[in-house]
């Protein structure tokens, strides 16, 4: 398997993680030898309900018995899609009542950028430095690290960058700005929280300038941050909301969600403003609806706050750790020395815990365990990290 993986799977780095998965159950992933590992990554904020959650499996099987793909997005009336869109409208503020389903997060980003440009008749987009919004050409153009984007030039034009949490930088938002796109908590920067009133100031500036606010909740959504949607922490409602990752309950599904008034521009003048074949696939929507219900019925978002706090309070005491940042179960264990990061990740693996790193932060361990983790399992996870850190400190 390993040699065929290297030969036939197009590689994205010279050093892939290379964990050989045999199966998953609850918060655990098992390797080919049958060893169990706590999944502390959740497929990067996807497997929030762990692996093989019975409700998700039932929902998928029921839909499997009815039908899979029937037509491209937006033509047929497909009941799992309608039920999901209706449920989202109940769970979101009134202005977020029209959902466009996509296959992935990046496709939701692309759709939102097009929507904002068409609605405002402006082309400038403002994004935050050290944000990651996906790897398609438009989403990638939002990246601020030129080392990465230089080889891809020319990028999509009209993109400017601001620093997350800089009130001063908000002056860059002007009457030329179609939209500001940002994550309510920056993920790949290493879990950077917004300062108090920052998001409200962004929203106010957007409103004054007639620009749309796009909040990318692809990592933070579905309870990961300790609220169902992270924008609830700051009571700032976006004009366009982006979802993906955990949204599909383990199957590929994304969405950009806005008001009917804004979405109207995709179906008129000209028609067919954004198309997708598989977006809103029936199986993925059935899985997503089950994931939403499990998350809400078990208050997984609310419980994530206490569990996250316990992890933060325990691990910040370790002498190799500078701080543990985060919200809910979206955590970054920031180490004093960046040389310790690969050692710590390897040591966690030896302890039976999968964790990884962030794109734009060289000092922090990513810790995104499934939200279904029990209190006892939280204790075990803490113990494993403490043991791992002790082993590299020796
Ligand atoms: N936005 C954020 C905040 C992400 O973390 C990601 C993926 O990591 C994306 C967008 C892109 O999503 P996808 O990989 O589904 O295209």
Boltz pocket constraint, residues with backbone or C-beta under 6 A from the ligand:
constraints:
  - pocket:
      binder: B
      contacts: [[A, 44], [A, 103], [A, 104], [A, 105], [A, 106], [A, 107], [A, 109], [A, 132], [A, 133], [A, 134], [A, 135], [A, 183], [A, 187], [A, 216], [A, 217], [A, 218], [A, 219], [A, 244], [A, 245]]
      max_distance: 6.0
